[in-house]
Amino acid sequence: MNKWTGIWQQCGGAVVLMALAALPVDAQVVQPWEERGFVTVSGGVQPTGQTHVSTGDFALYGETGTFDATLKTGSGGIFDVSAGARIWQNALVALSYTLYSDTVDTVVNAMVPDPLLANAFAASSVNVGGLEHREQAVHISLGYMVPAVGVSNLRLMLHVGPTVFMLDKDVISGVTVPAGTQTIDGATTESVSGTALGVHIGADAQYMITRQFGAGLLLRWAGGSVDVPQIDGGEVEVGGLSIAGGLRYSF
């Protein structure tokens, strides 16, 4: 929890600094945002990953063996699309969708029972690749459009609200041991899924080349945790910092 709090504070501080930079000297006079709504399409990166440990046990030779595997996601590409509408003056509501995925390789470590002797376990390992990790997120935002000082075509959209995460993840569900040996020669996998409610905060700096079309840079942090019993600790942390840029359209 302390880690999420620290990340929240860091990203929140960055968003506040961006907002202060965009505000007019007289903060009580904010230029009106005249468009009715917007659509954004962005591509970018989620630069931070998470580390999870998949654990389990198996019955063999009348005893119980155990296994574990570290599943570490890394930096990966994201796709983000958003649409919103002005509800009052510069205030707005928006709905966004983000997709992040990664492929994980891991080493499965096991303690394998002896076929003849009791309590004579042996360590064995096997490499496993191609484990999929896929996160989808729906962000529901309340926001505010802040025109930049002295640059008529530049504005900053601040947004915050709840996020619904949908996780699909491959985990290690078992190991295969050739008969009469203490060596694992493979592992079985299982695809698990779950949903969770989290939060997000972000900012989108937009430069409008024409009245309708422009380009933008998105900075958003979102976080939550999905219950996954096959993972040590029983949950998978999802989300993180997103940095993306792309097309901005206003109407």
ABEGO torsion letter per residue (X at the ends): XAAAAAAAAAAAAAAAAAAAAABBABAABBBBBABABBBBBBBBBBABBBBBBBBBBBBBGGBBBBBBBBBBBBBBBBBBBBBBBBABEABBBBBBBBBBBBBBBBBBBBBBBBAABBGBBBBBBBBBBGBBBBBBBBBBBBBBBBBBBGBAABBBBBBBEBBBBBBBBBBBABBBBBBGBABBABBBBBBBBBBBBBBBBBBBBBBBABAABBBBBBBBBBBBBBBBAABBGGBBBBEEBBBBBEBBBBX
